[in-house]
Amino acid sequence: MTPFANLPVACLRNPQARRDLAYDDQPQQWLSLSGTAAAWAELHQWSNYQPTPLRSLPEIATDLDLDQIWYKDESDRFGLGSFKALGGAYAVFRQLVDYVQTATGQTDLTAADLLSGRYRELTQAVTVTTATDGNHGRSVAWGAQQFGCRCVIYLHAGVSAGREAAIAAYGAEMVRVAGNYDDSVRQAAEDAQAHGWILVSDTAHPGNTTIPSVVMQGYTVMVAEVFDQLPPDQLPTHVFVQAGVGGLAAAVCAYLWERWGRDRPTTIVVEPDRAACVYATAQQGKLVTLEGDQDTLMACLSSGHTSTIAWDILRHSSDWFITIPDEAAVLTMQHLAHPRSPIVGGESGVASLAGLLTVGQRSDLRQQLGLTTTSRVLTFGTEGATDPEIYQKLINRSALHI
Ligand SMILES: Cc1ncc(COP(=O)(O)O)c(C=O)c1O
């Protein structure tokens, strides 16, 4: 554990955090517990739905002198390997339902109706598209394949061949874009506009908020599962969650805010120090776009800009922002792969636990965040070995042998 104590970490108290503000008093509520209930009801009917495990990490809790650490292990979500399976595929489903209902006048269509093939002729005329670092694209492609529409996925230059192959396996057409993630987002939006495709984006921009909010509503099902799995008298005192564009962190914070109001846990948003767009946004109090390529090993967190609706939520509901180096993720992956209680965590997947491990051994930061021997900490293991080759290179062992 000692190596973590020497890693560089930046820590910022959210200057705009507002515990006094009621969830209903926001000018706009992008997510809701009733939306979570609707997504939960739908996703529970999908044939391969299973809640993912909530793992307790007692040895690490003892090492860090904390009461409890939980790790929501998304490595086997829908067989896709990440929590993202809950968002993009759910949004594709909802878009196709709207399309078919408008075309046929039917109401209350379900996944079973679409899967029956009865509406294939209609859904085949639809094309969904998105830009991705990997996992979101896999979710959208999987949703498109299941529910019967065409799918075109945009990848930037830094996305590995392994991630590309994993998306293409769901029948998506792949387009490589020169430049960084933000360049691929721009290209997907332009092409969607030009061809009349549905842009199933996980990042909101002004004028493009509806579908990203459905994607994020899908993520809240993971949070609801956690509180179904936890003993009711053992609510977390702290929640660490990683951010790329901030959609996941905002989904977590919105859920906690609406459900527990001012009594919600302390929330800590964790980012790679090479792609800390949410941190920069919080620091400047307004949306900031980072220059450069945000080249981090935590590839799925590589983004230079924050989703607008994610920031709308995080602005008042998140308490802290921290940044960690790539090395923290690698050390955490190795730590989790230890034979005593092995867990397969991917580079971006372990980031929130890496954030806890990085701050957890420094008395100054512990004190600031209120981490004590009675703290119960929830972290999100958002992906498994979604690129098995990279995993093997970093851990020196195949994920299959963990
Ligand atoms: C595994 C994993 N974890 C976390 C995130 C971060 O989610 P967001 O971009 O919504 O902040 C992503 C995004 O793709 C991801 O793939």
The ligand as an SDF file (V2000), in Angstrom:
LIG
                    3D

 16 16  0  0  0  0  0  0  0  0999 V2000
  -15.4710    2.1010  -17.5070 C   0  0  0  0  0  0  0  0  0  0  0  0
  -15.8750    3.5190  -17.4260 C   0  0  0  0  0  0  0  0  0  0  0  0
  -15.8790    4.1230  -16.2370 N   0  0  0  0  0  0  0  0  0  0  0  0
  -16.2580    5.4180  -16.1060 C   0  0  0  0  0  0  0  0  0  0  0  0
  -16.6250    6.1660  -17.2080 C   0  0  0  0  0  0  0  0  0  0  0  0
  -16.9810    7.5980  -17.0160 C   0  0  0  0  0  0  0  0  0  0  0  0
  -18.2900    7.9360  -17.3850 O   0  0  0  0  0  0  0  0  0  0  0  0
  -18.6090    9.4190  -17.8550 P   0  0  0  0  0  0  0  0  0  0  0  0
  -17.9260    9.6280  -19.1650 O   0  0  0  0  0  0  0  0  0  0  0  0
  -20.0910    9.4500  -17.9390 O   0  0  0  0  0  0  0  0  0  0  0  0
  -18.0570   10.3300  -16.8160 O   0  0  0  0  0  0  0  0  0  0  0  0
  -16.6330    5.5610  -18.4760 C   0  0  0  0  0  0  0  0  0  0  0  0
  -17.0180    6.3160  -19.6710 C   0  0  0  0  0  0  0  0  0  0  0  0
  -16.9720    5.8370  -20.7750 O   0  0  0  0  0  0  0  0  0  0  0  0
  -16.2630    4.2000  -18.5920 C   0  0  0  0  0  0  0  0  0  0  0  0
  -16.2700    3.5600  -19.7650 O   0  0  0  0  0  0  0  0  0  0  0  0
  1  2  1  0
  2  3  1  0
  2 15  2  0
  3  4  2  0
  4  5  1  0
  5  6  1  0
  5 12  2  0
  6  7  1  0
  7  8  1  0
  8  9  2  0
  8 10  1  0
  8 11  1  0
 12 13  1  0
 12 15  1  0
 13 14  2  0
 15 16  1  0
M  END
$$$$
